[in-house]
């Protein structure tokens, strides 16, 4: 049974985060970079929800505890990266403590809002991954990432001038680009395991269309991901890496496959087929079918006569 959350904390500013950590105010109001080695150990006494109103990029090493990734248990001393977008909810369990070493980068959205990174940041899907979908770094990757953290830290400690913000943003963008590369590598290395995930996903999708679509309507990406204990974004990225298509495209493919089957083997009207496939409005079904096949449902049926 899931336990009730005892406490909720909303951290609106980076200065407020520093206060909670018991350290001096940030040198810049919209971003800061910290080493876990410099932070006092804080133990969580009660189960807590915490919501940050800014981005966080975390590299944890030498952290008491382990992380389960798929069917594999990893020690935190391997170098684990996690990414948090504003307003994400994190759950802290009693007894959790900070990593003994690593980095914590806090970035308020206003820091890069008018830059190109402000437009691109939503393209880094790993900000929507769950904690157990963390990036596990190899030794060489960890060294590369730490070099970038060190460069950002160096700039953070310099007096602010007209170039400071642009230099920091450029380094953050470089860091995120490398993380994208390393996540792609992780998907490739885990391809044998992910093939099993693809099979589970296809079975789940088949079962949904056979048994549950009449009651629940069209399957959603978030529903399928939750059934597989994954975040919606991670599932889509994983499926795209394996098959070249994301979750929504797989759902549409299955819909079209089922629609073709009914159009070619039954006398059901287009409206009846649309309702059976979970569409509230038959026009939406016809539009999707035309988009995917270049034929209307009736034109497809007539091609069999």
Secondary structure as UniProt FT lines:
FT   STRAND          7..11
FT   HELIX           14..21
FT   TURN            29..30
FT   STRAND          31..35
FT   HELIX           36..38
FT   STRAND          48..52
FT   STRAND          55..61
FT   STRAND          66..69
FT   TURN            70..71
FT   STRAND          72..75
FT   HELIX           76..78
FT   STRAND          80..84
FT   TURN            86..87
FT   STRAND          89..92
FT   TURN            94..95
FT   STRAND          101..107
FT   HELIX           109..112
FT   TURN            113..114
FT   HELIX           116..120
FT   HELIX           121..123
FT   HELIX           125..128
FT   HELIX           131..133
FT   STRAND          135..136
FT   HELIX           139..156
FT   TURN            162..163
FT   HELIX           164..189
FT   HELIX           191..207
FT   HELIX           208..212
FT   HELIX           213..216
FT   HELIX           221..227
FT   TURN            228..229
FT   HELIX           232..243
FT   HELIX           247..265
FT   HELIX           270..276
FT   TURN            277..278
FT   HELIX           282..293
FT   HELIX           297..302
FT   TURN            303..304
//
